[in-house]
Amino acid sequence: MRSLKTLVVTVGASMALVVAFGGSTASATQLCKETDTWQKCTAYHGYNTLVTNHFALGTKTKFFSNLSNFSCQRSYMTGNISSTGGWTLSIKNSALEFKECTREGGLYCTMSSLDPGQIMIEYNSYWTENRKVWGLNQKFEVRCPHSHPLFDATCYYISPAWTYFGRISEGWFPRIGVSAKLSLYAGSSEICGSSATWEAEYEVMNPRPLWVVA
């Protein structure tokens, strides 16, 4: 009988935790068009909405790797909202570009984007810092010709699933902050290292305005 009572108490406690914290994943993250988010949002930026981001004025995009570091004057990220109604809102990127890049230390190398990947935006009322942005499958190539007498070094990095980027701000001039640790997925770890870092700040040009709500 004591075992049965213990089981009932344990199940009851588990259900209470689900009730208490389950709402954090049950609420759907949406991008609201309206300025007054104190009331329930009635107009959203919906499926397939074009999302364009470009470098925030006065900022530079930074890329740090084991072989070379880069600073880019311009960077662009473009995509479309690919899923809504879930606990995250997904944006499938069609382009991720870096322009006017200069090398800042290290070997003479070039850096390029191979796959723009996806970004996910999440609103969670249980977090002090909500409106988080995550990345998935952004791929980069760092190529260093003549880095060795016998071969050229080429390193490939990726943002694994649920790579934390930063946060998105709201309003008429929203911004997305990126400070992401990338993982090496091809190339010699002895030469390339195991990771690289991508830092940037993007201003959302479209859609505007936007508020992240659930």
N, C-alpha and C positions, 0 to 999 in steps of 0.2 A: 504493500500500500504506500510506503514511504517513497519507493521508486516511482510509482505512478504520480504521486503528488509533485515530486521533483520534476518529472517530465512535463506536467501541466504548467508548472511555474516557468520552466525554461521556454516552452513554446509560447506562453503568454508574454514573457519578456521579449522574445524575438519579434513577435507581432507588434509589440509596442514600439520597438526600434524601427520597424518598417514604416509604421504610421508616422513616427517622428521625423525620420530622415528620408523616407521614400520619395517625398515630394521633390527632392532636389534633382532626381532623374526623370520624374514623370512630367514635369513642366516642359513645354516646348519652347525652344529659343527662337525668337522672331526679331526681325528688324522693322521697327515701327516708323511710319512716316510722320506721325503727329508730334507736335511740340509738347503737348500736355500729357505726360505719361503718368500723372497721378491718377488719371481715370483709365479705364480699360481701353487698350488700343483697339481701334476699329479699322485702321488702314495700314497694310503691311507692304514692304518690298518683297514680292513673292518669287516663286519659282522662275528661273531663267533670267532674273534681273541682271543686267550687266553691272559688274563691279570693277571699277578702274581705280588703281592706286598709283601715285607717283611720289617720288622722293619729296619729303617735306623740305620746304625752302630753308636754307641755312644748315642743312644736315648733309652728311655723306654716308654712303653705304660702305661698310667695312667687312673685309673677309680675311680671316687669319688662318693660315695653314702651316704645316711643319716646314715647308719649303720656301714659301713666300707669303707676304702680306699685301693686300690690295686696298686701295681707297678709290671709290667710284663717285664721280660727281652726280651721276644720274642713274636712277633705277626705276623700272616700271613693272607692275604686276597687274595682270588683267584676267578676269574670269567671269563666270556666271553662277548665280545661286543654283546649286544642283539638288539640294534637298532641304525641305522645311518640315516642321511639325515634330521633329525629334528633339532629344535633349541637347543636341548641337545643331547649328545651322551650317551646312557645308557649302563651300564655294570651290568649284572645279576651275582651276586656273588654265588659261589657254596660252599665256605668255608670261615669262619672267626674264627681264632684260637688264643688263648692266652696261652702262656707256661711260666713256671718258674715264676709264680706270687707269690708275697709275700704280706702279709697284712701290711699296714702302718697305724696303729691306728684304733680305733673302736673295734667292737665285732669280735669274731672269725667267719669269714664267708668265703664262696667260691664264685667265680664269673665265669660264663661261658656264651658262646654265644649260643643262641637257633636258631637264623635265621640270615644268613649273609646279607640278604637284597640286595639292589641295590645301585649303585652310579651313579650320572649323572654329566657329565662334560659340561660346557657351556662356549662358547666364545661369548663375546658381545663387539663389538668395541666402544660402547657408554660408557662403564665403564672405569674408570681410572685403577681399579684393575679387569681385566677380567680373563678368564680362571678359573672360579670358580667351586668348587666341592660341590655337594649336596648329601645327603643321604636319604634313604627311607627304612623303615621296618627292620633295624637292631634291633634284640631283644636280651636282656640280662637277666640273672637270677642271683640274689644275694641271696644265701641261708645261713642263720645263725642258725645252730642247737643249741639248748639249750640256746637260747637268752632270754627265758622266762620260768618259772617253768611249765607252762601249755601248751606251744606250741612252735614250731619252726617258726621263721620269714622267710618268703620268699618274695622277691620283684622282680617284673618284669618291665623292662624298655624298651622303644622303641624309635627309631628315627622316628618321624612323617614325613609325606610327606613334602619334601623340607626343610629338616633340613640342615642348612648351615654347611659344614665341614671345608672348607678353600679353598686353592688354589692348583693348580698343576703347578709345574715347568716343564721346557722343556729341550730338548737336549738328550745327550747320557746317562745322569744319572738323569732322572726325579724323582721328589718326590711329594707325596700327603700329605698335612698337614691336620690333623683332630683335631678340637676342637669343639665338638658337645655337645649340651645340649639335654639330653634324657628325655622323659616324662614317668611317672609311668602309666602303663596300667593294672596292677593287683597287689593286695596286699594292705595292710592298709596304707593310706597316713599319718596317725598319726605315724606309725612306720617307714615307708619307706621314708617319705618325698614325695614331688611332682615331683622331678626330680633327675637326676644324670648327671655326666659329663664324657665324654670319650675324652682323649687327646692322640694323637699318631702322629708319622711321619713315613710314609711308602716310601720305595724306590721301584720304578717300575722296576722290573727285566725283564719283557716282556710285551709289545713289546718295542724294542729299535732300533734306536732313535725314539723320537716322538715330534711333535710340534702340538699344538692345533690351528686349523685354522677354518675359516668360509668362 
